[in-house]
Amino acid sequence: MLAVLLTASGCATTSEEGGGETDTGGTGPITFATGRDTTAYLQPLLDRWNQAHPAEKVTLLELPEAADEQRAQMVANLQAQSNRYDVLGLDVVWTAEFAENGWIIPLERGLFPLDRFLPPVVETAIYKDKLWAVPYTSNAGLLYYRTDLVKKPPRTWAELREQSREIRKKHDIEGYAGQFLAYEGLTVNFSEAVQSAGGQILSRDGTEVTFDPAKGEIALDFLLQGLREGWIPKASLNYKEEESRLAFQEGELAFARNWPHAYGPAKAKLGDKLGVTRLPGPNGPGSSTLGGANLAISAFSKHQQTAQEFIRYFTSLENERRVLTEGSFPPVWTELYDDPDLIKRFPYLPVLKESILAAKPRPVSANYNQLSLVIASSVSKALSIPTPESADDVAVSMKSELEEIIRTQ
């Protein structure tokens, strides 16, 4: 099927599975817009493509590291119907918004080995029963801990609290931190706490607010208790991913919630003192937020056929292995998590696989950005020191604001 596509430049294909007519015509140079590469693994992969496709070279356009800023630049470009971006590296939560606004094109499912990808990851690329992107990396939050300070990693919030307080008292090292600045990271951390408490923000199809303020209060109280008692440092209210990663690997924290990309630098710094486990919850292992990136094709690209072929290349098994070994990002191919050689090199893979399979996506909505802003702003108010708002009042108010957004979408 791909051969037919590649010899029919300028034609359109119709896919019942993909959901409608997809214009994959047009070959030539393309651009790949994605977040800044902090590991230097991307360019070698692009170079391999460029050597094999001299007439269809890809140029990397690095966007800011922060997801919020990446989205802002992409949206501005797409709203202007610019053809500057061909392939888009999308945070998994943007799929619905970009599809709903007609900024990306639907893809034919049969062209990609989706059955060999982790099932929850594939779901992030589907909106209204159509495939709008191809999973490229996955992600799930993990709990990093110091093995020289912790005999047995915590499985519950109570154990995390107890161990953090004890370590802080004995070793003068701060306890636990996540990403608590008022941005997307705070939405993620709060969503994980709500999920771990048995709640959720929206219904699966994103049409109804199913957020239970009582579950929200439990999640907020977990964080508030830590801040009030001091085992969550107040400095973490200004932490994003990098700040929390650095604080942990520099020995300032005993525990830190972060994504798998933090493993490599932490291992290099801490060696055998580094441990990784699943996030804790109220009564046992918690539920992570499902993260990662998908690759989509701009609706305004003039070279959509090349863009599609590039995505097939970039998400191949060989390159997905490199995504892990050279970039330290979680791949989407299931079999890579069971590879003995990879497990020797990346001991956290079994835990990460468990975390991804137990993870839940953030709210699926074309208005996700508004929902996230409400959640992050509301949680930030609750965590404000020294005069936080009531957790109960914040949770109730949050639900009302979320319902207003859903009603108007």
Secondary structure as UniProt FT lines:
FT   HELIX           2..6
FT   TURN            9..10
FT   STRAND          12..15
FT   TURN            16..19
FT   STRAND          20..23
FT   STRAND          30..35
FT   HELIX           42..52
FT   TURN            54..55
FT   STRAND          58..63
FT   HELIX           67..79
FT   TURN            80..81
FT   STRAND          87..91
FT   HELIX           92..94
FT   HELIX           95..100
FT   TURN            101..102
FT   HELIX           109..111
FT   HELIX           114..116
FT   HELIX           119..123
FT   TURN            124..125
FT   STRAND          126..127
FT   TURN            128..129
FT   STRAND          130..131
FT   STRAND          134..140
FT   STRAND          142..146
FT   TURN            147..149
FT   HELIX           157..171
FT   STRAND          174..177
FT   TURN            182..183
FT   HELIX           184..196
FT   TURN            197..198
FT   TURN            204..205
FT   HELIX           213..229
FT   HELIX           234..238
FT   HELIX           241..249
FT   TURN            250..251
FT   STRAND          253..258
FT   HELIX           260..262
FT   HELIX           263..270
FT   HELIX           271..273
FT   STRAND          274..277
FT   STRAND          280..281
FT   STRAND          289..298
FT   TURN            299..300
FT   HELIX           304..314
FT   HELIX           317..325
FT   TURN            326..327
FT   HELIX           334..338
FT   HELIX           340..345
FT   TURN            347..348
FT   HELIX           349..358
FT   TURN            366..367
FT   HELIX           368..383
FT   HELIX           391..408
//
